[in-house]
Structure formats: structure tokens, C-alpha cells
């Protein structure tokens, strides 16, 4: 998606350790107009799929997922990284290692929000090593639901996450795939 790639080139900052900061428009301060265009593109790419729920993980994926859900006219369910006192009933649970936070999280979704009747589109902001998406796939499979696909805003194509998901036979649509980044020059090369 050219619009997203242009925005990354203009406002993204490459940091050491293969980190791309896009906090001015994607995952701290959010450009809702950009999100809306991304939502339209995901709707176009997954047209014809019987999606009835969007699944994401807290926190950075929630904003994008909400806008995407508006285009599909379906609810968003987000996996929580911590159990709180207001969660009740049975839960699906999995473990996810965060690339950014270098931490392992127990991730949970209440069983009442995922069922075998659901056709789910996973939406997230980044795909690097694939752990977050893999964990969401595990939750969906635990519920017996159907995975219609995965929509990612920014995929780091030089890391293994995309290959892991695609090798599982799951449809993966990334709006911007970064082939390489250089923290010395700030150059970002996108896959064509």
C-alpha cells in the first residue's frame, strides 16, 4: 500500500536492533485517516470472506483493528496480556513472546467471545518474528473457529514471521513489507 509506505519513509525512524519507530502515526499517536485507508484496503483484500469477527492483541493492534472492523461491520475482540478482576468465566490462554518488549506474556480471551461459528480475521500493526500472530492462531484453533486470514500493517520481511504464517497455509496480507532497514542511514527498502 503506497500510502503507508510513503508515510513510513517520511515519518518512520530506524533504530538499532531492527526496530522501526512509527509512533507518530501508527502505534502511539494514531492517524485515523490513514487507518481508514488501511481498513478499506483490508476490506478489498478480504472481500468475499465470511468474516464475522476481528481478533487482535493489546495494545498497538486495537486502533487499527477497530477501524478495519468498521469496514466489515463486525466486532473486535482483543486478546489481553494480563488477567484482571473484571474478567470472568472460562478463558482461552496462550503464551506469546514480544519482540519489542523482550518478554513472554500469558495472553487470554474469554471463551464467550470466540466460538466454532466464528470466521476470524487477525489484524495487527507489526509482524516480525510471528509470535503474536502465532499465539492468536492458537487461541482461534482452541475455540474451533475458522481463520480467514491475517492482515498486518507492517511486515518485517527480513525476519521469519511472515514465512512461519504462510508455511502454515494461512492467508497473510501485509500492507507494507520491509525488505531491509539501515539504522546508520535510516534507509528503508520495501518489497515490490
C-alpha atoms as one frame of an Amber mdcrd trajectory, in Angstrom:
protein
   0.000   0.000   0.000   1.820   3.027  -1.323   0.203   5.479   1.116   1.509
   3.548   4.134   4.963   3.055   2.591   5.243   6.797   1.906   4.272   7.581
   5.489   6.853   5.124   6.844   9.551   6.672   4.634   8.610  10.180   5.775
   7.953   9.660   9.490   9.415   6.265  10.425  12.689   6.134  12.340  15.030
   3.149  12.088  16.671   2.286  15.409  19.419  -0.229  16.229  18.248  -3.821
  16.646  15.872  -3.843  13.651  13.401  -1.551  15.404  11.208   0.740  13.334
   9.599   3.569  15.284   6.278   4.572  13.781   4.849   6.013  16.973   3.976
   9.381  15.413   1.247   7.836  13.243   0.707   4.121  13.899   1.113   2.895
  17.454   1.293   5.759  19.938  -0.242   8.712  18.164  -2.666   7.279  15.618
  -3.510   8.778  12.222  -7.138   7.748  11.950  -7.434   8.891   8.326  -4.521
   6.597   7.436  -6.151   3.798   9.453  -9.355   4.333   7.476  -7.487   3.874
   4.191  -5.861   0.755   5.625  -9.300  -0.522   6.637 -10.585  -0.014   3.089
  -7.596  -1.918   1.726  -8.064  -4.861   4.097 -11.765  -4.945   3.176 -10.800
  -5.031  -0.513  -8.212  -7.771   0.005 -10.510  -9.978   2.085 -13.704  -9.280
   0.101 -15.831 -12.381  -0.150 -14.534 -13.920   3.078 -17.334 -14.581   5.599
 -15.554 -12.641   8.377 -17.708 -12.072  11.449 -15.017 -11.032  13.963 -11.688
  -9.252  14.025  -9.115 -10.519  16.544  -6.076  -8.538  17.673  -3.815  -8.288
  20.697  -3.432  -5.383  23.073  -2.372  -2.723  22.756  -0.998  -1.426  19.454
  -3.259  -3.503  17.230  -6.519  -2.304  18.783  -6.780   1.053  16.992  -6.188
  -0.428  13.549  -8.475  -3.388  14.268 -11.340  -1.082  15.286 -11.159   0.877
  12.046 -10.876  -2.324   9.983 -13.907  -3.726  11.835 -15.955  -0.696  10.781
 -15.393  -1.645   7.152 -16.504  -5.233   7.816 -19.329  -4.198  10.208 -18.185
  -6.748  12.769 -16.966  -6.612  16.384 -13.350  -6.568  17.536 -12.071  -8.979
  20.161  -8.680  -8.260  21.634  -6.511 -10.719  23.462  -5.411  -9.384  26.841
  -1.878  -9.687  28.169  -2.925  -9.727  31.790  -5.841 -11.161  33.704  -7.832
  -8.505  35.528 -10.501  -8.746  38.201 -13.260  -7.870  35.733 -12.606 -10.973
  33.599 -14.881 -13.828  34.476 -15.752 -17.214  33.102 -13.585 -19.618  31.175
 -10.638 -18.369  29.119  -8.559 -19.459  26.180  -4.904 -18.895  27.040  -1.597
 -18.994  25.186   1.928 -17.669  25.655   3.463 -15.042  23.377   6.980 -13.651
  23.283   7.082  -9.949  22.413   9.835  -8.846  20.009   9.576  -5.226  21.173
   9.337  -5.808  24.917  11.564  -8.923  25.039   9.067 -10.511  27.417   6.778
 -13.554  27.468   3.094 -12.841  28.094   0.181 -15.059  29.019  -2.468 -13.921
  26.549  -6.144 -14.579  27.193  -9.547 -14.261  25.554 -12.814 -15.102  27.291
 -14.355 -18.212  25.753 -17.682 -16.401  25.336 -16.078 -14.194  22.629 -14.676
 -16.962  20.387 -16.710 -19.906  19.155 -16.672 -22.586  16.440 -19.176 -20.470
  14.460 -16.692 -17.596  14.105 -14.794 -16.719  10.932 -11.931 -14.559  12.144
  -9.586 -12.063  10.562  -6.496 -11.352  12.662  -5.300  -7.742  12.466  -2.069
  -6.378  13.955   0.282  -3.459  13.459   3.589  -5.357  13.051   4.776  -8.802
  12.066   8.400  -9.538  12.956   9.103 -12.988  14.405   5.468 -14.125  14.207
   4.987 -14.938  17.884   1.980 -12.659  18.455   0.126 -13.855  15.362   1.049
 -17.463  16.109  -0.418 -17.045  19.596  -3.645 -15.590  18.179  -3.858 -18.520
  15.749  -3.520 -20.853  18.739  -6.426 -19.093  20.504  -8.625 -19.330  17.395
  -7.840 -23.017  16.929  -8.559 -23.674  20.619 -12.016 -22.191  20.048 -12.579
 -24.319  16.941 -13.130 -21.143  14.904 -12.085 -20.564  11.281  -9.068 -18.400
  10.472  -9.985 -16.438   7.352  -6.636 -14.692   7.251  -4.153 -12.315   8.814
  -3.895  -8.618   7.985  -0.723  -6.815   9.003   0.071  -3.123   8.621   3.884
  -3.502   8.539   5.701  -6.782   7.981   9.448  -7.035   8.502  10.079  -9.293
   5.512  13.684  -9.889   6.564  12.502 -11.636   9.748  10.902 -15.072   9.861
   7.341 -14.256  10.966   5.810 -13.971   7.511   7.321 -17.275   6.399   6.080
 -19.018   9.555   2.490 -17.870   8.997   2.483 -18.525   5.242   4.017 -22.007
   5.755   1.017 -22.869   7.939  -1.165 -22.311   4.863  -2.751 -19.199   6.342
  -3.513 -16.285   4.067  -1.339 -13.327   5.080  -1.878  -9.853   3.642   0.630
  -7.186   4.686   0.117  -3.595   3.568   3.827  -2.751   3.679   6.622  -5.329
   3.627  10.049  -4.053   4.586  12.872  -5.893   2.837  15.666  -4.134   4.733
  16.373  -1.250   7.110  19.625   0.541   7.894  19.903   2.251  11.279  23.003
   4.158  10.123  21.450   5.787   7.046  17.779   5.485   8.004  17.101   3.847
   4.623  14.076   1.578   4.379  13.645  -0.693   1.364  10.191  -2.138   0.648
   9.411  -5.369  -1.168   7.831  -4.661  -4.522
